[in-house]
Amino acid sequence: METVKYTLTEEQMPTAWYNIQADLPQALPPVLHPGTGKPITPDDLLPLFPLALIEQEVSQQRWIEIPDAVRSIYCQWRPTPLYRSRRLEQALDTPAKIYYKYEGVSPSGSHKPNTAVAQAYYNKQAGVKKLTTETGAGQWGSSLAFAGALFGLEVLVYMVNVSYQQKPYRRALMESYGARVVASPSNETQAGRKILAEYPNSTGSLGIAISEAVEMAAADEQTKYALGSVLNHVLLHQTVIGQEALAQLELAGDYPDIVIGCTGGGSNFAGIAFPFIGAKLRGERDIQVIAVEPAACPSLTRGKYAYDFGDTAHLTPLTKMHTLGSGFVPEGIHAGGLRYHGMAPLVSHIVNLGLAESRAEYQLGCFAAGLTFAKAEGILPAPEANHAVKAAIDEALRCKEEGVSKTILFNLCGHGHFDMQAYIDYQAGRLVDTEYSATEVAMALSGLPVVE
């Protein structure tokens, strides 16, 4: 049995991003100003983002047109392929049908350029000269570095220290595109120096790196901040994934019973799932949606749905999300892109409404699933993507146990070619399953802002 590939032409690529806010049964809770406790205004965000992205952030319009300049760059790797994984189905001896959307064909090897190119475009249009950002595993940082090179923007990346040490090739890729990469926490910012004074050997966190990037952007009028996940406009840009998958599944004469995505901040999950959830909300087809996160940083499954800061130094507005507390620093697992204390407000809201379910997985089981997939499909997934692979395999085996056939779709959000040390460590028995610290989470949650 051979894997089957479903492709679209460039002309069939989506011409607009899908905004799920237009179809939600309840509006997203407002973003609040940390000083006044009142909903923020566009003026509050202008120091960090260009107006066009702010307008997308608050838009209730269902379809937002993709600029021709962005779409023409997308054509370098989009539409991405959808595969029917018959060899994996055979290896699992399951009656389930398994499809995966493969985003690893982009220049930086993940789904992240879908928003990096869009953000760089809008910043360039606004006359911005420099972008600051954070990155965990490096997929976002390398994508923004790539996009910055295309549009002639200087890029400064604060890379979480544990990933900076674990993933030198991701760092080298960013630098090859012309970005400057700094291990976070650093001595370059007030936020970084404060953390290092208290924790000199800090492994860092995305919350800390965000604080550093935001601080640097706010200090320079010609510099803006770019975020790789969490915010509404970022999730919006990723919906090209799910829209293409809908069209490709139509070519296959199929429709998923289950849609799966790994979740850290929420962008790749939103990219694959939101168009399908939107169809469900409009009464078209019913589906089961699963968000999979690491057990070491389980914001959806163990966090509190509350208003919190998006960063450690409390420089960002307050958003209502599933959070482990902005001061929580998770263990240094290799799935660095999933080590964020909070979840995207839109993803949190959708889970809270019962439109998606969440589960947490340990890294050893995820790596085992990734190798099972690689042996069947020939693609070695990124450690983050292994969480979705694990859930897809579990669901396929459940179909086998129950004697039912279901159609499973998951997003293979990136390849693991820059993560070989993680696989070396796994196969050498050096990786361990790490539990999140309930004590540290309780301490972090005790500092949640009071919102009336």
Secondary structure, DSSP 8 states (H G I E B T S, - for coil): ---EEE---GGGS-SEEE-GGGT-SS-----B-TTT-SB--HHHHTTTS-HHHHHHHH---SEEE--HHHHHHHTTT-S--EEE-HHHHHHHT-SSEEEEEE-TTSTTSBSTHHHHHHHHHHHHHTT--EEEEEESSSHHHHHHHHHHHHHT-EEEEEEEHHHHHH-HHHHHHHHHTT-EEEEES-SSSHHHHHHHHH-TT----HHHHHHHHHHHHHT-TTEEE--SSSSHHHHHHTTHHHHHHHHHHHHHT---SEEEEE-SSSHHHHHHHHHHHHHHHTTS---EEEEEEETTS-HHHHSEEEEEESSTTS-S-EEEEEES-TT------S-GGG--SB--HHHHHHHHTTSSEEEEE-HHHHHHHHHHHHHHHS--B-TTHHHHHHHHHHHHHHHHHHT---EEEEEE-BB-TT-HHHHHHHHTT--------HHHHHHHHTT-----
